[in-house]
Amino acid sequence: MPVADGGDGAGELLGRLLGAGRVDAAATGPLGDAVTAPVYFNADKRLAIIEMATVAGLALLKPSAYDPLHATTRGVGELIRAALELGAKRLIIGIGGSATTDGGIGMAHALGVRFYDAQGRALQPEDGVLAEIRRVDMSGLDARIRALDIQAMCDVDNPLLGERGAARVYAPQKGATPAQVEQLDAGLDNLASVLARDLSLDVRAVPGAGAAGGLGAGLMVFLGARLCRGVDVILDALGLDAALQGADLVITAEGLADAQTLRGKAPAGVAARAKRHGAPCLLLAGSVADDADVLRECGVTAAMSICPGSVSLQEAMDNAAHYLEVAAENAVRVFCSGYDRGRFL
């Protein structure tokens, strides 16, 4: 069964599961370039599904182009506007895999929200202005948003700020230096303070507010969205619980298995449901970190790397399909050997 958690591929998968056809829309990419991205739309249900990674995702950039201070979520707002033009009354948005740490201000700006500095000058989100914001004006927000039910699928449950926040945990993966991490965390803190004062909404400690570089917080505050665990939305749509009835073994996979997997990633969701049904769950991963033992808490019986010895990252990526096939076959052979003798369980 194909599984996702709100990150790359979640929109396409959920669109297929919920009978939504693809409509391409013009939007702004993470660094201001023009991109074409899909909106999945079910006209009968007036349901739209979008994926932030298609317009603001890290996978859209080469590592040499990572720019954590200026990457924008503007394209997300443009996709939301495209969904409104289609007549959507309900929107599901996957918010994993981001290249951004802008707190969702790019998305909000695209939908009519305006930001001002201490001198009353209008600010452009792409200019890295989080720390300069002193006032938020919601009066220009697209009026259709009020009638739009928005559900944001988070792939992590991190808060907005602090040691487990959007900047300190994820910005380094998006190219941020230690100094930039501190700058981004301070900027998000400033934004949260202004929002709490101007809009009477304090989302700093809300689980998932730190998802997608703070887009989770932005969706809540600016658009009234509900945050949810993306993997649960996907697994419910897939009907995984029914498929697990009587299952002997569950195999799931991930690029890097580590303690962060527990924070809402797809394998943790799969493992938790396998545990609920009494089935062992094997996690195959490109790499298994030293702290991966904590995954037993959510039902992972064992986590194993698929890589055959010491290989480079590029080699592992180039040969991932073959390595996964070989590792899965060996894992099932071991399982069957023990199971036939009544010893595995």
C-alpha positions in Angstrom: 0.0 0.0 0.0 1.4 3.4 -0.9 1.9 5.5 2.3 2.6 9.2 2.9 2.5 11.6 5.8 1.9 15.0 4.4 5.3 15.4 2.7 6.3 14.8 -0.9 3.7 12.7 -2.8 0.9 13.0 -0.2 -1.2 15.3 -2.4 -1.1 13.0 -5.4 -1.8 9.9 -3.3 -4.7 11.4 -1.4 -6.2 12.9 -4.6 -6.2 9.4 -6.1 -7.8 7.9 -3.0 -10.5 10.5 -2.8 -11.4 10.6 -6.5 -9.9 14.1 -7.2 -8.7 14.9 -10.7 -5.6 16.9 -11.4 -5.7 20.6 -12.5 -2.4 22.3 -13.1 -1.9 25.9 -11.8 0.8 28.5 -12.3 2.5 29.4 -9.0 5.7 30.8 -7.5 8.5 28.5 -6.6 10.6 28.6 -3.4 13.0 31.2 -4.7 10.6 33.2 -6.9 10.8 31.2 -10.1 7.7 30.3 -12.0 6.5 26.7 -11.5 3.4 24.7 -12.5 1.9 22.6 -9.7 -1.2 20.4 -9.3 -4.4 21.1 -7.5 -6.4 17.9 -7.1 -10.1 18.6 -7.2 -13.3 16.6 -6.7 -16.1 18.8 -8.1 -18.9 16.7 -6.5 -17.5 17.1 -3.1 -16.1 20.6 -3.8 -12.9 19.2 -2.3 -9.4 20.4 -3.2 -6.1 18.8 -2.3 -2.7 20.5 -2.6 0.8 19.8 -1.5 3.1 22.5 -0.4 6.2 20.6 -1.5 5.2 21.1 -5.2 5.7 24.8 -4.9 7.9 25.3 -1.8 9.6 22.0 -1.4 13.3 21.3 -0.8 13.3 18.7 -3.6 12.7 21.6 -6.1 16.2 23.0 -5.4 19.7 21.8 -5.8 21.7 21.8 -2.5 23.8 24.7 -3.9 20.7 26.8 -4.2 19.3 26.3 -0.7 18.4 29.7 0.8 16.7 29.3 4.2 16.4 33.1 4.8 14.6 33.9 1.6 12.7 30.8 0.5 9.0 31.6 0.4 5.7 29.9 0.8 4.1 32.4 -1.7 3.3 29.5 -4.1 1.2 27.8 -1.4 -1.1 30.8 -1.2 -1.4 30.9 -5.0 -2.4 27.2 -5.0 -5.0 27.9 -2.3 -6.3 30.8 -4.5 -6.5 28.3 -7.5 -8.5 25.9 -5.4 -10.9 28.7 -4.5 -11.3 29.6 -8.2 -12.3 26.0 -8.8 -15.1 26.4 -6.3 -13.5 24.5 -3.4 -15.3 24.6 0.0 -13.0 22.1 1.6 -9.2 22.0 1.3 -6.7 19.4 2.5 -3.1 20.6 2.3 0.0 18.5 2.8 2.8 20.6 4.4 5.9 18.4 4.6 9.1 18.5 2.6 9.5 22.3 2.7 12.5 24.5 1.7 11.1 27.3 3.8 11.2 28.8 7.3 9.0 31.8 6.8 6.2 31.1 9.2 3.7 31.1 6.3 3.9 34.8 5.7 4.6 34.3 2.0 1.4 32.2 1.7 -0.6 34.8 3.7 0.8 37.7 1.6 -0.4 35.9 -1.6 -3.9 35.8 -0.2 -4.0 39.5 0.8 -2.5 39.7 4.3 0.0 42.6 4.7 2.9 43.1 7.0 4.5 46.3 8.2 7.7 47.4 10.0 8.1 49.8 12.9 8.0 52.8 10.5 4.8 51.6 8.9 6.5 50.5 5.7 5.0 47.5 3.8 7.3 44.4 3.9 7.8 41.8 1.3 8.0 38.2 2.8 10.8 37.1 0.4 13.1 39.7 1.8 13.8 37.7 5.0 11.7 40.2 7.2 10.5 38.0 10.0 12.3 40.0 12.7 11.1 43.3 11.2 7.4 42.7 11.4 5.6 45.0 13.9 2.0 44.9 12.5 -0.2 42.5 10.6 -3.2 43.7 8.5 -5.7 41.0 7.8 -8.3 43.3 6.1 -7.2 42.3 2.6 -7.5 38.6 3.1 -9.4 36.9 0.3 -13.0 36.8 1.7 -13.6 33.3 0.3 -11.3 31.9 2.9 -13.9 32.4 5.6 -16.1 29.8 3.9 -13.2 27.3 3.3 -12.7 24.4 5.7 -8.9 23.8 5.7 -7.2 20.7 7.1 -3.4 20.8 7.2 -1.6 17.4 7.1 1.5 17.7 9.2 4.4 15.2 8.9 5.8 16.3 12.2 4.4 17.5 15.6 7.2 20.0 16.5 6.2 23.3 18.1 7.1 26.6 16.4 10.0 27.7 18.6 12.8 26.4 20.8 15.0 23.4 20.8 12.4 21.3 19.0 11.1 24.2 16.9 11.0 24.8 13.2 14.4 26.6 12.9 16.6 24.6 15.3 15.5 21.1 14.1 14.9 21.6 10.4 16.5 24.7 9.1 20.0 23.1 9.1 18.6 20.5 6.7 17.6 23.5 4.4 21.0 24.9 4.4 21.0 27.2 7.4 24.2 28.0 9.2 24.2 28.1 13.1 23.9 31.8 12.9 21.0 31.7 10.5 19.3 29.1 12.7 19.3 31.6 15.5 18.2 34.4 13.2 15.3 32.3 12.0 14.2 31.2 15.4 14.3 34.8 16.7 12.3 35.9 13.6 9.6 33.3 14.2 9.5 34.3 17.8 8.9 37.9 16.8 6.2 36.9 14.3 4.4 34.8 17.0 4.5 37.7 19.4 3.0 40.1 16.9 0.3 37.6 15.9 -0.6 36.9 19.6 -0.9 40.6 20.2 -2.7 41.7 17.0 -4.8 38.5 16.4 -5.1 37.2 19.9 -3.8 33.8 18.8 -0.7 32.3 20.4 0.4 29.2 18.6 4.0 29.0 19.8 3.5 25.7 21.6 0.9 24.0 19.5 2.0 20.6 18.2 2.6 20.8 14.4 2.9 24.6 14.4 6.6 24.2 13.5 5.8 21.9 10.5 7.1 23.2 7.2 9.2 25.9 8.7 6.2 27.4 10.6 3.7 27.1 7.8 1.6 25.0 10.3 1.4 28.1 12.5 0.7 30.4 9.6 -2.2 28.3 8.3 -3.8 28.2 11.8 -3.5 31.9 12.5 -4.1 33.4 9.0 -6.6 31.0 7.6 -8.1 29.2 10.6 -6.8 25.8 9.5 -7.0 22.7 11.6 -3.7 20.8 12.0 -3.7 17.0 12.0 -1.3 14.1 11.7 -1.0 13.6 7.9 -0.2 9.9 8.2 -3.5 9.2 10.0 -5.5 10.9 7.2 -3.7 8.8 4.6 -3.9 5.5 6.5 -7.6 6.1 7.1 -8.2 6.8 3.4 -6.2 3.7 2.5 -8.2 1.5 4.9 -5.0 0.1 6.5 -6.8 -1.1 9.6 -8.9 -3.5 7.6 -5.9 -4.7 5.7 -4.1 -5.4 9.0 -6.7 -7.9 10.1 -4.9 -11.2 10.5 -1.6 -9.8 9.2 1.5 -11.8 10.1 4.1 -9.2 9.3 4.1 -5.5 8.3 7.0 -4.0 6.4 7.4 -0.2 6.1 10.3 2.0 5.0 12.0 5.4 5.3 15.1 7.2 4.1 16.5 7.9 7.6 15.2 6.1 10.6 15.9 8.1 13.8 14.2 9.6 16.8 12.5 12.2 14.6 10.5 9.4 13.0 8.4 9.4 16.2 7.3 13.0 15.6 4.6 12.1 13.0 6.4 10.4 10.2 4.7 7.7 8.1 6.6 4.6 9.4 5.7 5.5 13.0 2.0 5.7 12.0 2.1 2.4 10.3 4.0 0.7 13.2 1.5 2.0 15.7 -1.4 0.5 13.8 0.5 -2.8 13.3 1.1 -2.9 17.1 -2.6 -2.3 17.7 -3.4 -5.4 15.5 -0.7 -7.5 17.2 1.6 -7.7 14.1 5.4 -7.3 14.1 6.6 -4.3 12.1 9.9 -4.2 10.3 11.3 -0.8 9.2 13.7 -0.9 6.3 15.7 2.3 6.0 18.5 3.8 3.9 20.2 4.7 7.1 19.5 3.8 10.8 20.7 6.4 13.4 22.0 5.5 16.8 18.9 6.8 18.5 16.5 4.6 16.4 16.0 2.3 19.3 13.3 4.7 20.6 11.1 3.6 17.6 10.2 0.5 19.6 7.9 2.8 21.6 5.6 3.1 18.6 5.6 -0.5 17.5 8.7 -0.9 15.3 10.0 -4.4 16.0 13.3 -3.8 14.3 14.9 -1.2 12.0 17.5 -2.3 9.5 19.5 -0.5 6.8 19.1 -1.7 3.3 22.6 -0.6 2.3 25.2 -3.4 1.6 28.2 -2.2 3.5 29.8 1.2 3.2 28.4 3.0 0.1 28.3 6.7 -0.7 25.0 8.6 -0.4 24.8 9.0 -4.2 25.4 5.3 -4.7 22.7 4.5 -2.1 20.2 6.8 -3.9 21.1 5.5 -7.4 20.6 1.9 -6.3 17.8 2.4 -3.7 15.2 0.2 -5.6 17.6 -2.7 -5.9 18.9 -2.5 -2.3 15.3 -2.3 -1.1 14.3 -5.4 -3.1 17.2 -7.4 -1.8 16.8 -6.3 1.8 13.0 -7.0 1.8 13.6 -10.5 0.4 16.2 -11.3 3.0 14.0 -9.9 5.8 11.0 -12.0 4.7 13.2 -15.2 4.4 14.3 -14.7 8.0 10.8 -14.1 9.2 9.5 -17.2 7.4 12.3 -19.3 8.7 11.4 -18.5 12.3 7.6 -18.4 11.7 7.6 -21.9 10.2 9.1 -23.2 13.4 6.6 -21.3 15.6 9.4 -19.2 17.1 9.1 -15.8 15.6 6.1 -14.6 17.6 
